[in-house]
Amino acid sequence: MGAQMAIIVMTWENPADSTKARGANERAKEWRATVLRQPGIVEYSAFVNRIGARDMAVDSFATVGDAAAFLGSQDFTDIVTEMKAFGVTNIDTQLLERHADVPEALRSAQR
């Protein structure tokens, strides 16, 4: 079996200050562009939590090596540093790869 796809899941809470939150949202356009330039990036998705305060981004990479390289890069450091400067808090990042028992996405049976 070859290299497996990996994902980075990042969650955070936007600042309560509306001016800082707007600034972070504007800057996020450039952060997304930076992620999309990374070697091995397959897909980028973002989610807004309508129930709680935590938002989420999911970056899919061709391999765990590609994902890990991004996490160790100056680009990633710069993004997190800027997020914190805008008052973004509770930033959590996870690097996940496919489970050996479920090497591909499953779906329910079609009728």
C-alpha positions as CSV (number, residue, x, y, z in Angstrom):
1,M,0.0,0.0,0.0
2,G,1.3,3.4,-1.0
3,A,1.3,6.7,0.9
4,Q,-2.0,7.5,2.5
5,M,-3.9,10.8,2.4
6,A,-3.7,12.9,5.6
7,I,-5.7,15.8,7.0
8,I,-5.0,18.7,9.2
9,V,-8.0,19.7,11.4
10,M,-7.7,23.1,12.9
11,T,-10.2,24.6,15.3
12,W,-10.3,28.1,16.9
13,E,-12.5,30.7,18.5
14,N,-12.8,34.1,16.9
15,P,-12.3,37.2,19.0
16,A,-15.4,38.7,20.8
17,D,-14.3,42.1,19.6
18,S,-16.1,42.7,16.3
19,T,-13.4,44.9,14.8
20,K,-10.7,42.2,15.5
21,A,-13.1,39.5,14.2
22,R,-13.7,41.4,11.0
23,G,-10.0,41.9,10.6
24,A,-9.2,38.2,11.1
25,N,-12.0,37.2,8.6
26,E,-10.5,39.5,6.0
27,R,-7.0,38.2,6.6
28,A,-8.3,34.6,6.4
29,K,-8.6,35.1,2.6
30,E,-4.9,35.3,2.4
31,W,-4.3,32.5,4.9
32,R,-6.5,30.2,2.7
33,A,-4.5,31.2,-0.4
34,T,-1.3,30.3,1.5
35,V,-2.7,26.9,2.4
36,L,-3.8,26.3,-1.2
37,R,-0.2,26.9,-2.4
38,Q,1.3,24.1,-0.2
39,P,2.9,21.1,-1.9
40,G,0.6,18.1,-1.7
41,I,-2.6,20.0,-0.9
42,V,-5.7,18.2,-2.3
43,E,-8.6,20.1,-0.8
44,Y,-9.4,22.8,1.7
45,S,-12.7,23.1,3.6
46,A,-13.9,25.5,6.3
47,F,-16.8,25.2,8.6
48,V,-18.6,27.6,10.8
49,N,-20.1,26.3,14.1
50,R,-23.7,27.7,14.4
51,I,-24.2,26.2,17.8
52,G,-20.9,27.0,19.6
53,A,-18.0,29.4,19.2
54,R,-15.5,27.1,17.5
55,D,-14.9,27.2,13.8
56,M,-12.9,24.6,11.8
57,A,-10.7,24.2,8.8
58,V,-9.9,20.8,7.2
59,D,-6.8,20.7,4.9
60,S,-6.5,17.4,3.0
61,F,-3.0,16.5,1.8
62,A,-1.8,13.7,-0.5
63,T,0.4,12.3,2.2
64,V,1.1,12.6,5.9
65,G,4.6,13.8,4.9
66,D,3.1,16.7,2.9
67,A,0.8,17.6,5.8
68,A,3.6,17.4,8.4
69,A,5.9,19.6,6.2
70,F,3.2,22.3,6.1
71,L,2.8,22.1,9.9
72,G,6.5,22.6,10.3
73,S,6.7,25.4,7.8
74,Q,7.2,29.1,8.2
75,D,3.9,29.6,6.4
76,F,2.0,27.7,9.1
77,T,3.9,29.6,11.9
78,D,3.0,32.9,10.3
79,I,-0.7,32.0,10.0
80,V,-1.0,31.0,13.6
81,T,1.0,34.0,14.8
82,E,-1.3,36.4,12.8
83,M,-4.4,34.6,14.1
84,K,-3.2,35.2,17.7
85,A,-2.4,38.8,16.9
86,F,-6.0,39.3,15.9
87,G,-7.2,37.8,19.2
88,V,-8.1,34.4,17.9
89,T,-8.0,31.9,20.8
90,N,-8.1,28.2,21.6
91,I,-6.3,27.3,18.4
92,D,-6.0,23.5,18.2
93,T,-4.4,21.6,15.4
94,Q,-4.6,17.8,14.7
95,L,-2.7,15.8,12.1
96,L,-4.7,12.7,11.1
97,E,-4.2,9.9,8.6
98,R,-6.4,7.1,7.4
99,H,-7.1,4.3,9.8
100,A,-5.7,1.0,8.6
101,D,-9.1,-0.7,8.9
102,V,-10.8,2.0,6.8
103,P,-8.3,2.9,4.1
104,E,-11.1,4.6,2.0
105,A,-14.2,6.6,2.8
106,L,-17.2,4.4,3.4
107,R,-20.8,5.2,2.5
108,S,-24.2,3.7,3.0
109,A,-25.6,1.3,0.5
110,Q,-27.4,2.9,-2.4
111,R,-30.9,1.7,-3.3
